[in-house]
Amino acid sequence: MYPFMLIVLLLTGLFIFINTQTFQSITGYAPPGGGGGGGGKGAISISASPELSSGVRWDVAVLPVSDLGAIGNNGALATLYYVEIQTDKSTKVDLYVRANGDLISGADIIPLANERFNYDKLDTVPSATRYVLTTNFADNKIGLSLRNKDRIYLKFYLDAHGGQNVGTYANQVEFKAVLTGQAP
């Protein structure tokens, strides 16, 4: 039904990169002496919520739509989309997100440029600011100097014009954690 991708894990000593499809968490290691002052090797783990692991989906029943919340946004209540960081020692990480591509429903496509998101450390994600989601990690920094057990909550929104077909549209988001101050 939805386009699925394999889990990808790249460990270069500077970051871990994950695709949220079909997993709950992935662990990597920070290099010796890095990560915000630990001086030793620091473990880094990213866990995605079950809803986020299933992808970001919208039920588009009528058109046009503007600022349509994704299924897991949960309205003004706590979002079902979040990522949790686990680190040891004093390792601190910055967190980035990107989309895997356009939103797909069967053969129908809504361009990624129509998707926006916001994020916060509060589970209701109260900010009204919407950011353009791209396929480039560097465009989408969502966490700075995160520590053990920090969570970033996300909400996703969609605009679609009247010429688009109705359906359930979906895409995947991917996350990269880097040592604080490092480039993604």
Secondary structure as a PSIPRED ss2 file (coil, helix, strand):
# PSIPRED VFORMAT (PSIPRED V4.0)

   1 M C   1.000  0.000  0.000
   2 Y C   1.000  0.000  0.000
   3 P C   1.000  0.000  0.000
   4 F C   1.000  0.000  0.000
   5 M C   1.000  0.000  0.000
   6 L C   1.000  0.000  0.000
   7 I C   1.000  0.000  0.000
   8 V C   1.000  0.000  0.000
   9 L C   1.000  0.000  0.000
  10 L C   1.000  0.000  0.000
  11 L C   1.000  0.000  0.000
  12 T C   1.000  0.000  0.000
  13 G C   1.000  0.000  0.000
  14 L C   1.000  0.000  0.000
  15 F E   0.000  0.000  1.000
  16 I E   0.000  0.000  1.000
  17 F E   0.000  0.000  1.000
  18 I E   0.000  0.000  1.000
  19 N E   0.000  0.000  1.000
  20 T C   1.000  0.000  0.000
  21 Q C   1.000  0.000  0.000
  22 T C   1.000  0.000  0.000
  23 F C   1.000  0.000  0.000
  24 Q C   1.000  0.000  0.000
  25 S E   0.000  0.000  1.000
  26 I E   0.000  0.000  1.000
  27 T E   0.000  0.000  1.000
  28 G E   0.000  0.000  1.000
  29 Y E   0.000  0.000  1.000
  30 A C   1.000  0.000  0.000
  31 P C   1.000  0.000  0.000
  32 P C   1.000  0.000  0.000
  33 G C   1.000  0.000  0.000
  34 G C   1.000  0.000  0.000
  35 G C   1.000  0.000  0.000
  36 G C   1.000  0.000  0.000
  37 G C   1.000  0.000  0.000
  38 G C   1.000  0.000  0.000
  39 G C   1.000  0.000  0.000
  40 G C   1.000  0.000  0.000
  41 K C   1.000  0.000  0.000
  42 G C   1.000  0.000  0.000
  43 A E   0.000  0.000  1.000
  44 I E   0.000  0.000  1.000
  45 S E   0.000  0.000  1.000
  46 I E   0.000  0.000  1.000
  47 S E   0.000  0.000  1.000
  48 A E   0.000  0.000  1.000
  49 S C   1.000  0.000  0.000
  50 P H   0.000  1.000  0.000
  51 E H   0.000  1.000  0.000
  52 L H   0.000  1.000  0.000
  53 S H   0.000  1.000  0.000
  54 S C   1.000  0.000  0.000
  55 G C   1.000  0.000  0.000
  56 V E   0.000  0.000  1.000
  57 R E   0.000  0.000  1.000
  58 W E   0.000  0.000  1.000
  59 D E   0.000  0.000  1.000
  60 V E   0.000  0.000  1.000
  61 A C   1.000  0.000  0.000
  62 V C   1.000  0.000  0.000
  63 L C   1.000  0.000  0.000
  64 P C   1.000  0.000  0.000
  65 V E   0.000  0.000  1.000
  66 S E   0.000  0.000  1.000
  67 D E   0.000  0.000  1.000
  68 L E   0.000  0.000  1.000
  69 G E   0.000  0.000  1.000
  70 A C   1.000  0.000  0.000
  71 I H   0.000  1.000  0.000
  72 G H   0.000  1.000  0.000
  73 N H   0.000  1.000  0.000
  74 N C   1.000  0.000  0.000
  75 G C   1.000  0.000  0.000
  76 A C   1.000  0.000  0.000
  77 L C   1.000  0.000  0.000
  78 A C   1.000  0.000  0.000
  79 T C   1.000  0.000  0.000
  80 L C   1.000  0.000  0.000
  81 Y E   0.000  0.000  1.000
  82 Y E   0.000  0.000  1.000
  83 V E   0.000  0.000  1.000
  84 E E   0.000  0.000  1.000
  85 I E   0.000  0.000  1.000
  86 Q E   0.000  0.000  1.000
  87 T E   0.000  0.000  1.000
  88 D C   1.000  0.000  0.000
  89 K C   1.000  0.000  0.000
  90 S C   1.000  0.000  0.000
  91 T C   1.000  0.000  0.000
  92 K C   1.000  0.000  0.000
  93 V E   0.000  0.000  1.000
  94 D E   0.000  0.000  1.000
  95 L E   0.000  0.000  1.000
  96 Y E   0.000  0.000  1.000
  97 V E   0.000  0.000  1.000
  98 R E   0.000  0.000  1.000
  99 A E   0.000  0.000  1.000
 100 N C   1.000  0.000  0.000
 101 G C   1.000  0.000  0.000
 102 D C   1.000  0.000  0.000
 103 L E   0.000  0.000  1.000
 104 I E   0.000  0.000  1.000
 105 S E   0.000  0.000  1.000
 106 G C   1.000  0.000  0.000
 107 A C   1.000  0.000  0.000
 108 D E   0.000  0.000  1.000
 109 I E   0.000  0.000  1.000
 110 I E   0.000  0.000  1.000
 111 P C   1.000  0.000  0.000
 112 L H   0.000  1.000  0.000
 113 A H   0.000  1.000  0.000
 114 N H   0.000  1.000  0.000
 115 E E   0.000  0.000  1.000
 116 R E   0.000  0.000  1.000
 117 F E   0.000  0.000  1.000
 118 N E   0.000  0.000  1.000
 119 Y E   0.000  0.000  1.000
 120 D E   0.000  0.000  1.000
 121 K C   1.000  0.000  0.000
 122 L C   1.000  0.000  0.000
 123 D C   1.000  0.000  0.000
 124 T C   1.000  0.000  0.000
 125 V C   1.000  0.000  0.000
 126 P C   1.000  0.000  0.000
 127 S C   1.000  0.000  0.000
 128 A C   1.000  0.000  0.000
 129 T C   1.000  0.000  0.000
 130 R C   1.000  0.000  0.000
 131 Y E   0.000  0.000  1.000
 132 V E   0.000  0.000  1.000
 133 L C   1.000  0.000  0.000
 134 T C   1.000  0.000  0.000
 135 T C   1.000  0.000  0.000
 136 N C   1.000  0.000  0.000
 137 F H   0.000  1.000  0.000
 138 A H   0.000  1.000  0.000
 139 D H   0.000  1.000  0.000
 140 N C   1.000  0.000  0.000
 141 K E   0.000  0.000  1.000
 142 I E   0.000  0.000  1.000
 143 G E   0.000  0.000  1.000
 144 L E   0.000  0.000  1.000
 145 S E   0.000  0.000  1.000
 146 L E   0.000  0.000  1.000
 147 R C   1.000  0.000  0.000
 148 N C   1.000  0.000  0.000
 149 K C   1.000  0.000  0.000
 150 D C   1.000  0.000  0.000
 151 R E   0.000  0.000  1.000
 152 I E   0.000  0.000  1.000
 153 Y E   0.000  0.000  1.000
 154 L E   0.000  0.000  1.000
 155 K E   0.000  0.000  1.000
 156 F E   0.000  0.000  1.000
 157 Y E   0.000  0.000  1.000
 158 L E   0.000  0.000  1.000
 159 D E   0.000  0.000  1.000
 160 A E   0.000  0.000  1.000
 161 H C   1.000  0.000  0.000
 162 G C   1.000  0.000  0.000
 163 G C   1.000  0.000  0.000
 164 Q C   1.000  0.000  0.000
 165 N C   1.000  0.000  0.000
 166 V C   1.000  0.000  0.000
 167 G E   0.000  0.000  1.000
 168 T E   0.000  0.000  1.000
 169 Y E   0.000  0.000  1.000
 170 A E   0.000  0.000  1.000
 171 N E   0.000  0.000  1.000
 172 Q C   1.000  0.000  0.000
 173 V E   0.000  0.000  1.000
 174 E E   0.000  0.000  1.000
 175 F E   0.000  0.000  1.000
 176 K E   0.000  0.000  1.000
 177 A E   0.000  0.000  1.000
 178 V E   0.000  0.000  1.000
 179 L E   0.000  0.000  1.000
 180 T C   1.000  0.000  0.000
 181 G C   1.000  0.000  0.000
 182 Q C   1.000  0.000  0.000
 183 A C   1.000  0.000  0.000
 184 P C   1.000  0.000  0.000
